[in-house]
Amino acid sequence: MSDAKMYRGNDLDLTVAGGSGGNVVATVNCAVSDKLGGGIGVFENCNIPWTVTYDEIICGIEGVMEIHTAEGIHEVGPGDIMWLPAGTEMAYVATAPAKFFFAVAPVTASKAGSSTVQHTPVAPKPKG
């Protein structure tokens, strides 16, 4: 039997608390995998300096956020994919709500991914 899990994005609470600048929900975290992590997040009205200690892929879903790196400003919008190798010094910047999917590896090196919060997966439909 497979341990495959599916999570519905519409079931996740992505509410950004006043003044927090964002909300990241790592559905695939250390409670699920010891290698790969990922989930969905929303940033708004924020400038978050960060150095990634893991490889990260970000895929824009709604809105536009900027990723500021030493090379310049990368605008990530719907369908855009950004790769950030471990050690990248950068900043997540969003003036309006920007929703994105992210994946990190190794999961244990990510603050969000190292969470052990267990999110409720959706059961598959029966074969037939």
N, C-alpha and C positions, 0 to 999 in steps of 0.2 A: 504494500500500500504506500502511496506517495504522501509526503508531508506538504504538498503544494497548498498554498493559501492565497485567497483573493480578498481584497479589501475594496469596498466601494467608496470612491472619493466623496460622494454626496453624504456618506455616513460619518465623515470626519468633521470635527469641530475646528474650523480654521479661523475662528473669530480672533481678531487682533485686539487685545486688551488696550484700552486707552494709554497712549504714550509708550507702549512697549516696542513699537517698530516692526513687529512681526510675530508670526506663529509658525513653527515647524513641527509637523507630525511625522515622526519616523515609525511607520507601520512595520517595516522590516528592520529590526534592531537586534540587539544581542539576545533577546528572548526567542528569536526566530533563527538567526544565523550567526555563525562565528566568523564569517568571511565578508559578506556583502550586506550593506544597509541601504535603506532608501525610504522615500515617502513624498509627501506634498507639503509645501509651505506657501505662506503669503508674507511679503514684506511691503510696508508702506511707511511713508514719512520717516525714512531711516537712512543712516550712513553708518554701517557696521564694519569697522576695520577688523581684519581677520588674517591669520596665516593658516592655511589648510595643512593638517598633519596627516592627510589621507588623500588619495586620488578622488576627485569628485566630478560627476557629470550633472549638469543642470539643463533641463529642457523647459523652455517657457510654455505656459499654458494660456494665461490671460494677462493683459497689461504688459508693461515693459519695465525691466529693472536693468540697472547698469552694474557691471562688474569692472571695478577700477583695478588695473594691474600696472606693473612697471612699464608695460608696452603701450598702455593707453586705456581708453574707455571702450568696453564692449557692451553694446546694447543687446539684451536678450529678450526677445518678444515671442509670441505664440509660434511654436514649431522650431524655434532656434535651439541649438544645442551648444553648450559651452563645456569644455573640459578644463579642469584645474588640477594640475599635477601636485602631488604632495610637496610642501615647501613654498608654494606660491603665496606671496604677500599681496593682499588685495583688500577690497572693500565691497560689500553689497550695498548698493544705493538704490532707493526707490522713493519717488515723490508721490506717486499714486499707487493704489493696490496692484501688486504684481504676483500672480500665482504661478508656481513652478513645481515640477517634479525634480527630485534629486536622487542620485545614487552615490554611495561612498564605499571605498574599500581601502584598507580593511575597516570593517565596521567598528572594531574595538578602538580605533584611533579617532573616532568622531564623537563629539559631545552628544549629538542627537542620536547617533547610531548605537552608542554604548548604553542607551536606555534599556531597561528591562520591562517597560510598560507593555502589557499584552493587549493589543487591539483585537476586536472581534472580527474574525474573518467571515466571509459569506460562504455558505455551503454550496457546493455545486448542484446543478440540476441532475436528477437521476438519468442514467443512460436509458434509452428506450425509444 
